[in-house]
Amino acid sequence: MSFITSQLKIHHHNTMESPHEHQQSLLLSRIIVNVEKLNEAIATLNKNLQEINLGNMDTELVAQMFKNYQSNVLFHLEATSGLKDPA
């Protein structure tokens, strides 16, 4: 239970509330619980995305290495006149 939720419960027990205030208090409690659940879900999502990004780093590195290699080969072939038009 969060601090805010516990404070709402204390407030609810310590004051005489109208039915309207009671309804608002219940709605606020539901909103708080849902926001807490949303925060947990977002934290899990962020953790999973971080793991995916770490896993993709090797793939990204290999792709960059291949791109650099391809660029170097093309430069070398052009510099040595070894590049021929496709047949």
C-alpha positions as CSV (number, residue, x, y, z in Angstrom):
1,M,0.0,0.0,0.0
2,S,1.4,3.4,-0.9
3,F,1.8,6.3,1.4
4,I,-1.0,8.2,-0.4
5,T,-3.4,5.3,-0.2
6,S,-2.7,4.9,3.5
7,Q,-3.2,8.6,4.1
8,L,-6.6,8.5,2.3
9,K,-7.7,5.6,4.6
10,I,-6.6,7.6,7.7
11,H,-8.5,10.7,6.4
12,H,-11.5,8.5,5.7
13,H,-11.6,7.2,9.3
14,N,-10.9,10.5,11.0
15,T,-13.5,12.7,9.3
16,M,-17.1,12.7,8.8
17,E,-17.6,12.8,5.0
18,S,-20.6,13.5,2.9
19,P,-21.6,10.7,0.4
20,H,-20.2,12.9,-2.4
21,E,-16.8,13.2,-0.6
22,H,-16.8,9.4,0.1
23,Q,-17.5,8.7,-3.5
24,Q,-14.6,11.0,-4.6
25,S,-12.4,9.4,-2.0
26,L,-13.1,5.9,-3.4
27,L,-12.5,7.1,-7.0
28,L,-9.3,8.7,-6.0
29,S,-8.2,5.5,-4.3
30,R,-9.0,3.5,-7.5
31,I,-7.0,6.1,-9.6
32,I,-4.0,5.8,-7.3
33,V,-4.0,2.0,-7.3
34,N,-4.3,2.0,-11.1
35,V,-1.5,4.6,-11.5
36,E,0.7,2.4,-9.2
37,K,0.0,-0.6,-11.4
38,L,0.8,1.5,-14.5
39,N,4.1,2.6,-13.0
40,E,5.0,-1.1,-12.3
41,A,4.1,-2.1,-15.9
42,I,6.1,0.8,-17.3
43,A,9.1,-0.2,-15.1
44,T,8.8,-3.7,-16.4
45,L,8.6,-2.4,-20.0
46,N,11.7,-0.2,-19.5
47,K,13.6,-3.2,-18.1
48,N,12.6,-5.4,-21.1
49,L,13.5,-2.7,-23.6
50,Q,16.9,-2.2,-21.9
51,E,17.6,-5.9,-22.2
52,I,16.5,-5.9,-25.9
53,N,18.7,-2.9,-26.6
54,L,21.7,-4.6,-25.0
55,G,21.0,-7.7,-27.1
56,N,20.9,-5.6,-30.2
57,M,24.2,-4.0,-29.6
58,D,26.2,-6.9,-31.1
59,T,24.0,-6.9,-34.2
60,E,24.4,-3.2,-34.6
61,L,28.2,-3.5,-34.2
62,V,28.4,-6.3,-36.9
63,A,26.1,-4.2,-39.2
64,Q,28.4,-1.2,-38.8
65,M,31.5,-3.3,-39.4
66,F,30.1,-4.8,-42.6
67,K,29.1,-1.3,-43.8
68,N,32.6,0.0,-43.2
69,Y,34.1,-3.1,-44.9
70,Q,31.8,-2.7,-47.9
71,S,32.8,1.0,-48.1
72,N,36.5,0.1,-47.9
73,V,36.2,-2.6,-50.6
74,L,34.4,-0.2,-52.9
75,F,37.0,2.5,-52.4
76,H,39.8,0.0,-53.0
77,L,38.2,-1.3,-56.2
78,E,37.6,2.2,-57.5
79,A,41.2,3.3,-56.6
80,T,42.7,0.3,-58.3
81,S,40.4,0.4,-61.3
82,G,39.3,-3.1,-60.3
83,L,35.6,-2.2,-60.3
84,K,33.9,-3.4,-63.4
85,D,30.3,-2.8,-64.6
86,P,27.9,-5.7,-63.9
87,A,27.6,-8.1,-66.9
